[in-house]
Amino acid sequence: MFEFLRSYIIYLALLSGTIGLFALPKLPSNKAKFLVLLIWFSVVIEIVGYYFTQWTGLLNFHVYNFYMFASLSAYILLLRALLTKKDHRISAVLFLILFIVSFFLNILYFKEDINRSFTYSFAIGVLLVLILSCLYLIEIFNSEKILNFKKSVFFWYILGILVFHVPFTPFMLAINWFLIKQDDSIFSLVVFILNFLAHSCFIIGFIWSEKKYNY
């Protein structure tokens, strides 16, 4: 019943990506501009994922596994750039290495059947991003940045990442472990709602943030 919602996710990304382009004048740093690039990257992935099977005859798991790897790696690198404490930044590098290793171990483990979602690598990546996000928020709340944290595009972007990935991960694991029945309609509804919430955070960040807090 809700399967059609899956095809509307790209419009959410197009909307937030377009608003991000208009917000570029108040996104002075490369880190801030990188956020817009990540959104447009997701747009490209949605297009490629939609047509991949028609073009190649293969299932589109390859596309979304690649996107999972690239996006979570990018989030870890982004958080490393945002963190200020040396030990936190070192942790981010170690987390990135751990995630990359887990991803390629996943490939080796399922080398005879790679037409599946790399759920465990995804879960590990999300856990690492969650830990780094908590460190980022702790740094904010223990500094003067807490006075204006809502005016930073980075806060809203990280919030959007968490809003999507934290609920989606247990949902995916539950499907993978057969704890809940896989239903394309429910899956599409959940993915659409979480994308809507995430892109809403991105849009708020682009609109509400101020240039001096986006360095």
Backbone bond lengths (Angstrom), bond angles and torsions (degrees), N, CA, C in turn:
res aa  C-N    CA-C-N  psi(-1)  N-CA   C-N-CA  omega(-1)  CA-C   N-CA-C  phi
1 M - - - 1.464 - - 1.530 112.08 -
2 F 1.351 115.79 -34.98 1.462 119.63 -178.12 1.530 112.73 -106.50
3 E 1.330 116.56 11.96 1.463 119.36 -176.59 1.525 112.16 -57.75
4 F 1.338 116.38 -31.87 1.463 120.64 -176.41 1.528 112.09 -63.83
5 L 1.344 117.28 -23.35 1.465 120.35 -177.93 1.525 111.92 -63.69
6 R 1.325 115.81 -28.50 1.468 119.77 -178.72 1.521 111.32 -58.00
7 S 1.323 116.53 -35.61 1.468 120.10 -177.32 1.525 112.56 -77.98
8 Y 1.333 117.20 -10.60 1.463 120.24 -179.24 1.526 112.62 -91.31
9 I 1.322 116.92 -7.59 1.464 120.17 -178.64 1.522 111.11 -61.23
10 I 1.322 116.02 -36.32 1.462 119.36 -178.79 1.529 111.25 -61.27
11 Y 1.331 116.99 -31.27 1.463 119.81 -179.81 1.527 111.39 -70.96
12 L 1.325 116.23 -31.52 1.464 119.60 174.31 1.526 110.02 -64.27
13 A 1.336 115.32 -43.69 1.466 119.94 179.17 1.526 111.10 -66.60
14 L 1.325 116.62 -39.93 1.464 120.18 178.02 1.528 110.89 -62.71
15 L 1.328 116.08 -40.09 1.464 120.12 179.92 1.525 110.95 -64.82
16 S 1.329 116.84 -51.47 1.468 118.88 -178.47 1.525 111.07 -68.04
17 G 1.337 116.81 -35.09 1.462 119.81 177.87 1.519 112.06 -65.65
18 T 1.329 116.71 -39.92 1.467 120.93 178.65 1.524 111.00 -66.55
19 I 1.325 116.30 -43.53 1.468 119.91 176.75 1.527 109.87 -62.61
20 G 1.329 115.75 -36.71 1.463 119.72 176.71 1.518 112.06 -61.94
21 L 1.334 117.08 -38.57 1.466 120.56 177.98 1.525 110.79 -64.27
22 F 1.329 116.89 -41.67 1.462 120.25 177.89 1.531 111.48 -67.36
23 A 1.336 115.83 -24.97 1.466 120.18 -178.68 1.527 112.74 -87.63
24 L 1.325 118.06 -1.93 1.466 121.15 -176.34 1.533 114.03 -53.04
25 P 1.339 119.58 -36.69 1.476 118.63 178.94 1.527 114.19 -58.23
26 K 1.329 117.55 -25.92 1.466 118.26 178.15 1.531 111.72 -105.80
27 L 1.333 114.97 19.78 1.462 121.34 173.59 1.531 107.04 -117.75
28 P 1.325 117.29 76.85 1.472 120.67 -169.09 1.524 115.42 -74.30
29 S 1.316 117.13 -30.79 1.462 119.53 -174.97 1.522 111.15 -88.64
30 N 1.323 115.02 159.09 1.465 119.65 176.41 1.526 111.02 -63.06
31 K 1.338 116.07 -33.44 1.473 119.80 177.87 1.523 110.39 -59.95
32 A 1.329 115.94 -43.25 1.462 120.27 -177.93 1.531 110.94 -68.54
33 K 1.319 116.39 -42.47 1.468 120.12 178.49 1.529 110.75 -65.47
34 F 1.314 116.34 -29.69 1.463 121.89 179.44 1.530 111.42 -60.37
35 L 1.324 116.50 -31.44 1.462 120.93 179.28 1.527 110.64 -62.38
36 V 1.317 115.65 -43.13 1.467 120.33 179.11 1.525 109.87 -65.68
37 L 1.322 115.92 -41.08 1.467 120.47 178.70 1.527 111.23 -59.95
38 L 1.324 116.85 -40.64 1.464 120.75 179.75 1.526 111.52 -63.50
39 I 1.318 116.15 -38.28 1.468 119.37 179.09 1.526 110.47 -66.21
40 W 1.324 116.84 -44.21 1.466 119.42 179.52 1.525 111.64 -69.02
41 F 1.313 116.21 -28.55 1.467 119.92 173.29 1.524 109.97 -62.76
42 S 1.333 116.54 -40.19 1.472 120.11 178.50 1.528 110.97 -65.89
43 V 1.335 116.76 -32.70 1.466 120.50 176.51 1.531 110.02 -63.12
44 V 1.321 115.63 -46.46 1.470 120.41 179.01 1.525 110.50 -60.35
45 I 1.330 115.99 -42.85 1.468 120.33 -179.74 1.524 110.89 -62.92
46 E 1.327 117.10 -41.15 1.466 120.30 179.13 1.528 110.77 -61.76
47 I 1.324 116.42 -40.59 1.471 120.29 179.64 1.526 110.39 -67.39
48 V 1.327 115.82 -48.52 1.468 120.20 -179.70 1.529 110.27 -63.08
49 G 1.342 116.27 -42.82 1.460 120.05 179.96 1.517 112.57 -61.68
50 Y 1.323 116.05 -35.53 1.468 120.78 -178.58 1.528 111.38 -68.05
51 Y 1.336 115.90 -39.51 1.466 119.77 -175.06 1.530 113.53 -101.03
52 F 1.324 117.89 -3.11 1.465 121.26 -171.91 1.525 112.36 -57.51
53 T 1.318 116.34 -45.67 1.468 119.87 -178.37 1.526 111.10 -64.51
54 Q 1.341 116.16 -39.12 1.466 119.62 178.29 1.524 110.98 -64.79
55 W 1.327 115.95 -38.47 1.463 120.32 -176.77 1.522 112.60 -75.13
56 T 1.331 116.95 -37.65 1.468 120.19 -170.06 1.519 114.45 -115.71
57 G 1.322 117.23 -19.40 1.456 120.12 -174.71 1.520 112.65 80.51
58 L 1.331 116.79 2.79 1.463 122.20 179.49 1.523 110.10 -101.75
59 L 1.321 116.13 157.25 1.459 119.99 174.92 1.525 109.47 -69.71
60 N 1.334 116.01 152.52 1.466 118.95 -173.91 1.526 114.07 -85.95
61 F 1.331 117.69 15.01 1.464 119.92 174.94 1.525 111.00 -58.43
62 H 1.336 116.16 -33.86 1.464 120.49 -179.74 1.528 110.52 -59.16
63 V 1.319 115.52 -42.80 1.465 120.72 -177.59 1.521 110.73 -65.07
64 Y 1.323 116.21 -48.31 1.463 119.35 -174.54 1.526 112.26 -76.50
65 N 1.328 117.51 -27.93 1.466 119.01 172.81 1.527 110.36 -67.08
66 F 1.328 115.65 -40.01 1.465 119.36 176.26 1.524 110.62 -63.88
67 Y 1.330 116.17 -42.08 1.470 119.67 179.45 1.524 110.67 -63.93
68 M 1.320 116.40 -41.11 1.463 120.45 177.52 1.523 110.39 -58.70
69 F 1.321 116.04 -45.83 1.462 120.59 -179.67 1.531 111.16 -63.88
70 A 1.321 116.01 -48.23 1.464 120.31 -176.49 1.524 111.96 -67.71
71 S 1.325 117.22 -44.10 1.466 120.07 -175.49 1.525 111.87 -70.00
72 L 1.325 117.52 -44.51 1.462 119.28 -179.89 1.529 111.06 -67.18
73 S 1.322 116.93 -36.03 1.471 119.87 174.67 1.527 110.03 -62.65
74 A 1.331 115.79 -41.65 1.467 120.53 179.18 1.524 111.19 -64.70
75 Y 1.326 117.08 -39.46 1.469 120.06 178.85 1.533 110.83 -63.76
76 I 1.320 115.94 -40.82 1.466 119.51 179.06 1.530 110.26 -64.28
77 L 1.330 116.67 -43.04 1.465 120.54 178.17 1.527 111.02 -64.79
78 L 1.323 116.44 -38.95 1.463 120.39 177.83 1.523 110.64 -62.66
79 L 1.315 116.42 -46.03 1.462 120.33 -179.70 1.525 111.10 -65.47
80 R 1.321 116.35 -35.90 1.468 118.60 175.49 1.523 110.46 -60.40
81 A 1.325 116.21 -40.82 1.463 120.26 179.86 1.530 111.87 -68.30
82 L 1.328 116.65 -28.29 1.464 120.48 -178.50 1.525 112.64 -84.37
83 L 1.320 116.20 -27.64 1.463 119.91 -179.05 1.526 110.11 -71.64
84 T 1.312 115.67 145.48 1.469 120.23 -176.70 1.529 113.09 -109.16
85 K 1.320 117.25 -29.61 1.459 119.70 -178.84 1.527 110.56 -76.51
86 K 1.317 115.35 137.56 1.462 120.86 -174.79 1.524 111.93 -60.03
87 D 1.335 117.41 -44.45 1.465 119.38 -177.58 1.530 111.59 -66.93
88 H 1.326 116.67 -31.26 1.462 120.26 176.75 1.528 110.76 -69.08
89 R 1.322 116.34 -39.27 1.464 120.71 179.26 1.529 110.76 -67.92
90 I 1.323 116.08 -37.72 1.470 120.19 176.62 1.527 109.69 -65.27
91 S 1.322 115.79 -40.92 1.469 119.89 177.75 1.523 110.79 -59.60
92 A 1.327 116.42 -38.89 1.464 120.42 179.68 1.529 111.04 -62.41
93 V 1.320 116.61 -40.85 1.468 120.45 178.49 1.530 110.23 -64.26
94 L 1.320 116.16 -44.46 1.466 120.45 179.11 1.529 110.83 -64.22
95 F 1.320 116.14 -38.67 1.469 120.37 178.27 1.526 110.85 -63.90
96 L 1.327 115.98 -39.69 1.463 119.67 179.24 1.526 110.36 -63.07
97 I 1.316 116.39 -43.74 1.469 120.60 178.17 1.528 110.22 -61.69
98 L 1.334 115.94 -44.19 1.463 120.61 179.15 1.521 111.28 -60.59
99 F 1.314 116.52 -42.47 1.467 120.01 -179.48 1.525 111.04 -66.12
100 I 1.321 116.93 -43.70 1.466 120.48 179.40 1.526 110.60 -61.05
101 V 1.328 116.07 -44.02 1.467 120.52 178.60 1.527 110.39 -61.52
102 S 1.333 116.66 -44.24 1.470 120.16 -179.22 1.520 111.17 -62.93
103 F 1.325 116.23 -36.67 1.467 120.06 -179.42 1.527 110.90 -65.39
104 F 1.327 116.16 -46.18 1.464 118.67 -177.89 1.528 111.88 -74.04
105 L 1.317 117.14 -28.21 1.462 119.30 171.90 1.522 110.28 -65.30
106 N 1.328 115.28 -36.33 1.464 120.36 176.86 1.526 110.44 -62.33
107 I 1.329 116.10 -40.87 1.467 120.40 178.17 1.530 110.41 -63.71
108 L 1.329 116.39 -44.32 1.465 120.41 -179.43 1.525 111.45 -65.47
109 Y 1.331 115.75 -38.18 1.465 120.18 -177.48 1.524 111.27 -67.76
110 F 1.341 115.37 -38.13 1.464 119.84 -177.99 1.524 111.79 -106.44
111 K 1.332 116.76 29.99 1.463 119.95 -174.01 1.526 112.86 -61.71
112 E 1.325 117.09 -23.72 1.460 119.46 178.87 1.524 112.26 -86.44
113 D 1.324 115.93 -13.19 1.466 119.81 179.08 1.522 108.55 -149.90
114 I 1.327 115.54 83.59 1.464 119.58 -178.53 1.526 111.71 -92.49
115 N 1.331 116.61 4.77 1.457 120.28 177.48 1.528 110.02 -85.19
116 R 1.310 114.77 59.98 1.457 121.40 178.90 1.525 108.41 -153.36
117 S 1.312 115.84 161.21 1.461 120.11 176.58 1.519 109.52 -75.93
118 F 1.312 115.98 138.67 1.464 120.73 177.43 1.528 108.41 -83.99
119 T 1.323 115.03 72.32 1.461 121.33 -172.03 1.521 112.24 -63.14
120 Y 1.325 117.08 -40.95 1.464 119.52 -176.48 1.527 111.69 -69.61
121 S 1.321 116.60 -39.91 1.467 119.61 175.57 1.522 110.15 -63.40
122 F 1.329 115.28 -39.91 1.463 120.25 177.66 1.523 110.31 -60.70
123 A 1.326 116.48 -45.71 1.466 121.06 -178.80 1.525 111.06 -63.26
124 I 1.325 116.44 -41.92 1.468 120.21 178.36 1.526 110.22 -63.45
125 G 1.330 116.12 -45.21 1.462 120.43 179.46 1.515 112.20 -60.75
126 V 1.317 116.62 -43.58 1.463 120.75 179.71 1.529 110.58 -64.73
127 L 1.320 116.91 -41.11 1.466 120.46 178.36 1.532 110.70 -60.54
128 L 1.318 116.41 -42.90 1.465 120.78 179.71 1.526 111.03 -66.14
129 V 1.325 116.30 -41.54 1.467 120.41 177.15 1.524 110.44 -64.26
130 L 1.322 116.54 -39.24 1.465 120.89 178.73 1.529 111.00 -62.26
131 I 1.326 116.78 -44.05 1.467 120.56 179.22 1.528 110.48 -62.28
132 L 1.331 116.47 -46.70 1.466 120.33 -179.94 1.526 111.20 -65.33
133 S 1.325 116.37 -35.74 1.469 119.96 177.86 1.523 110.67 -64.55
134 C 1.317 116.30 -39.92 1.468 120.42 177.16 1.527 110.52 -63.25
135 L 1.325 116.33 -41.24 1.469 120.03 177.30 1.527 110.55 -62.76
136 Y 1.323 115.72 -40.41 1.468 120.88 178.25 1.530 110.77 -62.43
137 L 1.321 116.31 -45.43 1.463 120.23 -180.00 1.527 111.29 -66.53
138 I 1.325 116.55 -37.49 1.467 120.26 177.44 1.523 110.31 -62.66
139 E 1.337 116.09 -42.49 1.467 119.53 178.03 1.525 111.19 -61.68
140 I 1.331 115.95 -40.33 1.469 119.70 178.57 1.521 110.77 -63.06
141 F 1.327 115.81 -48.66 1.460 120.27 -174.72 1.529 112.71 -71.11
142 N 1.327 116.64 -15.71 1.466 120.51 177.53 1.527 112.20 -102.21
143 S 1.318 116.11 16.25 1.463 120.06 -179.73 1.523 110.01 -135.77
144 E 1.312 115.41 179.60 1.463 120.33 178.85 1.531 111.96 -69.64
145 K 1.316 116.70 -14.50 1.464 120.41 -179.60 1.526 112.19 -62.82
146 I 1.330 115.85 -19.74 1.463 118.73 -178.26 1.525 111.65 -62.95
147 L 1.330 116.35 -23.94 1.463 120.46 -178.41 1.529 111.69 -68.61
148 N 1.337 116.07 -26.86 1.469 119.37 -175.84 1.531 112.39 -135.15
149 F 1.326 116.88 27.03 1.464 118.59 -173.81 1.527 112.37 -62.91
150 K 1.336 117.58 -27.77 1.462 120.25 -179.55 1.526 112.38 -72.74
151 K 1.328 116.32 -11.87 1.461 120.31 -179.87 1.525 111.82 -95.66
152 S 1.325 116.10 6.59 1.463 121.36 178.62 1.523 110.31 -100.94
153 V 1.312 116.50 128.97 1.463 120.55 178.73 1.524 110.78 -65.04
154 F 1.330 116.15 -27.73 1.466 119.73 -178.41 1.529 111.45 -67.02
155 F 1.321 116.63 -39.46 1.463 119.98 178.59 1.522 110.30 -59.47
156 W 1.315 116.57 -46.86 1.464 120.40 -177.33 1.521 111.65 -69.04
157 Y 1.326 116.40 -34.05 1.465 118.90 179.24 1.527 110.54 -68.77
158 I 1.326 116.12 -45.66 1.469 119.65 178.23 1.526 110.13 -62.10
159 L 1.324 116.28 -39.71 1.466 120.09 177.37 1.530 110.40 -60.93
160 G 1.327 116.41 -42.15 1.463 120.38 178.46 1.520 112.36 -62.42
161 I 1.329 115.96 -40.89 1.464 120.52 177.24 1.530 110.34 -59.88
162 L 1.325 115.64 -45.72 1.464 120.17 -178.08 1.525 111.48 -68.18
163 V 1.320 116.10 -40.19 1.470 120.58 -179.16 1.526 110.76 -59.26
164 F 1.327 116.08 -35.41 1.466 118.66 178.85 1.525 111.88 -81.28
165 H 1.318 116.74 -52.85 1.459 120.35 -167.10 1.529 114.10 -76.71
166 V 1.314 117.80 -35.82 1.470 119.06 -176.38 1.535 111.91 -64.12
167 P 1.337 120.27 -45.16 1.477 118.44 176.17 1.533 112.94 -75.01
168 F 1.338 116.48 -32.22 1.461 119.48 -173.82 1.526 112.25 -70.57
169 T 1.323 116.67 -32.97 1.465 119.99 -177.06 1.530 112.90 -62.41
170 P 1.340 119.57 -52.25 1.475 117.76 177.35 1.524 112.82 -63.69
171 F 1.327 116.45 -30.03 1.466 120.18 176.74 1.527 110.14 -63.38
172 M 1.330 116.71 -45.54 1.462 121.06 178.53 1.525 111.48 -65.81
173 L 1.320 116.53 -41.17 1.466 119.71 179.49 1.528 110.89 -65.02
174 A 1.319 116.07 -38.44 1.469 119.83 179.20 1.525 110.86 -63.24
175 I 1.328 116.40 -39.15 1.469 120.11 176.45 1.524 109.92 -66.67
176 N 1.329 115.45 -43.43 1.462 120.74 -177.80 1.529 111.81 -63.46
177 W 1.323 115.71 -35.07 1.470 120.73 -179.46 1.526 112.26 -92.44
178 F 1.324 116.72 7.59 1.465 122.86 178.39 1.532 112.55 61.15
179 L 1.333 115.79 28.64 1.462 119.39 176.54 1.526 110.73 -78.05
180 I 1.322 115.06 -27.61 1.463 120.28 173.60 1.524 107.91 -130.86
181 K 1.299 115.43 152.40 1.459 120.63 -178.48 1.524 110.30 -74.27
182 Q 1.327 115.70 135.05 1.457 119.36 177.16 1.517 109.40 -75.54
183 D 1.312 114.41 120.16 1.458 121.37 -178.83 1.526 107.19 -131.06
184 D 1.325 117.42 118.01 1.463 121.13 -176.25 1.523 112.03 -59.20
185 S 1.316 116.38 -34.64 1.458 120.48 -179.47 1.532 110.92 -66.66
186 I 1.325 116.42 -48.77 1.466 120.95 179.47 1.523 110.60 -65.89
187 F 1.332 115.65 -40.74 1.465 120.07 179.35 1.529 110.49 -59.35
188 S 1.322 116.42 -46.49 1.464 120.78 -179.84 1.525 111.17 -63.23
189 L 1.325 116.36 -39.48 1.465 120.62 179.41 1.528 110.84 -64.16
190 V 1.328 116.31 -46.72 1.468 120.64 -179.62 1.528 110.78 -62.33
191 V 1.325 116.36 -46.80 1.469 120.55 -178.83 1.526 110.65 -62.84
192 F 1.323 117.11 -40.32 1.465 120.11 179.88 1.528 111.11 -65.58
193 I 1.326 116.85 -46.34 1.469 120.38 -178.90 1.528 110.77 -61.38
194 L 1.322 116.65 -44.99 1.465 119.94 -179.10 1.528 111.14 -66.82
195 N 1.322 116.78 -37.93 1.467 119.50 175.52 1.521 111.09 -65.51
196 F 1.319 115.99 -39.09 1.468 120.10 177.95 1.528 110.78 -60.58
197 L 1.320 116.49 -44.72 1.463 120.74 179.52 1.530 111.07 -65.83
198 A 1.331 116.04 -42.77 1.470 119.97 -178.88 1.524 111.00 -63.85
199 H 1.326 116.65 -48.96 1.463 119.61 -178.33 1.528 111.63 -69.01
200 S 1.313 116.98 -26.89 1.469 119.62 173.48 1.522 110.13 -63.15
201 C 1.329 116.13 -41.52 1.472 120.25 176.63 1.527 110.52 -62.94
202 F 1.332 116.48 -43.39 1.467 119.89 179.28 1.532 110.58 -59.88
203 I 1.324 115.39 -45.64 1.467 120.40 -177.79 1.526 110.94 -64.23
204 I 1.326 116.61 -43.55 1.466 120.09 177.53 1.526 109.69 -58.82
205 G 1.323 116.04 -42.28 1.459 120.05 179.25 1.518 112.51 -61.67
206 F 1.326 116.68 -44.34 1.464 120.11 -179.65 1.532 111.42 -65.57
207 I 1.321 116.31 -37.91 1.467 120.27 -176.34 1.529 111.87 -81.30
208 W 1.324 116.31 -42.78 1.459 121.59 -170.01 1.528 112.84 -86.53
209 S 1.310 117.03 -25.54 1.465 119.32 -174.18 1.526 111.43 -68.51
210 E 1.312 114.62 159.67 1.459 121.50 177.92 1.523 109.36 -119.13
211 K 1.312 115.29 145.52 1.461 121.69 -172.10 1.522 112.73 -54.04
212 K 1.324 117.65 -42.17 1.467 120.09 -174.00 1.523 113.13 -68.98
213 Y 1.334 116.58 -13.13 1.468 119.77 178.30 1.528 112.07 -103.99
214 N 1.330 116.50 6.86 1.465 120.72 -175.79 1.527 113.25 -109.86
215 Y 1.324 116.34 21.45 1.468 119.64 177.82 1.523 110.35 -86.57
